Amino acid sequence: MVAVMFMSVALTALLCVLAYNLAVHALPFMLGLTAAQFAYGTGAGLIGLFSAGPAFGILAGLFETIRSPVIRLIVALISAAPAAVAG
C-alpha cells in the first residue's frame, strides 16, 4: 500500500516535469514540425530534424544576451505563445 502511494507521487511529479518540458520546448517543436512538413512536401529530406535545435538555441541565446527588458519580454512572448496554444 505504501509503495503504491510513493509510486503515485513519483508518477505525478514525472508528469509535471513532462508538462513543463513540453511547454518550454513547444516553439522549437512547432518550428521543426513545420519545417519537416515543408521538406516532406518538397522532397528536401530531413531538414525538420535539424531546424528545431538551432531555433531553440537562437531564442535561448537571445534571451540570455539581450539586456533591454522590453526586447526580452518580446522574445519571451514569442517563445511562450506556442506553449499557450498547446496548453
N, C-alpha and C positions, 0 to 999 in steps of 0.2 A: 504494500500500500504506500509506504513512504517512497519507494523507488519510483512509483508511478507519478507521485506528486513532483518529485525532483525532475523527472523526465518532462512533465508538462511545463514546468517553469523554464527548463532549458529550451524546449521547443518554442515557447512563446518568445524568449529572448532571441533565439535564432531567427524567427520570423520578423521580429522588429529590426534586427540587423539587416536582413534581406530587404525589407521595405525601404530602409534608409539608403542602402547601396543602390537600389533600383531608382530611387528618387534623385540621387546625386548624379547618376550616370544616364539619365533619361535623354539629355540633349545629344551626347555622343552616340548613343544607341540609335536615336532617330536619324541623325546625320548619316551614320553608317548604313542603316536600313534603306534610306532614300538613295544613297549612292549605289548600294547593291542592286536596288530595283532598276535604277537607270542603267547600270552596267549590264544587267541581265537583258534589259530591253534592247540595248545596242550591241551586245555581244562583246563587251570590252574586257571581261574577265573578272578577277577578284578585287576590283577597286574598292568595293564596300568594306571589305575586311580591313583594308589599310587606311580608311578615312576616319574611323571613329577614334582611334588613338591620338592622331595629331589634333583633332578637333578638341578633345578633352585637354590635351597638353597646352594648346594655344589659349583656351579660355582660363585654365588654371594659372598659366604664366601671366596673362594679362591681369588677372585678379590680384596676383601677388606683387606685380611690379608697379601698377598704377597707384599713385598717391592721392589723386583727386577723389573725394568721396562721391561726387556726382557721377563720374565715369565708372567708379567701382560699383555703384548702385545699378547703373545701366548694364554692366557686364553680369552682375548677379541676377538681374531680372531676365536677361537673355538666357542665362543658364537655368533659371528656375521655372521659366514658362512651360517647357515641355513636361517638367515634373508635375506642375499643377494640372496640366491637361491629362496626364497619365493617371494622376491620383483621383 
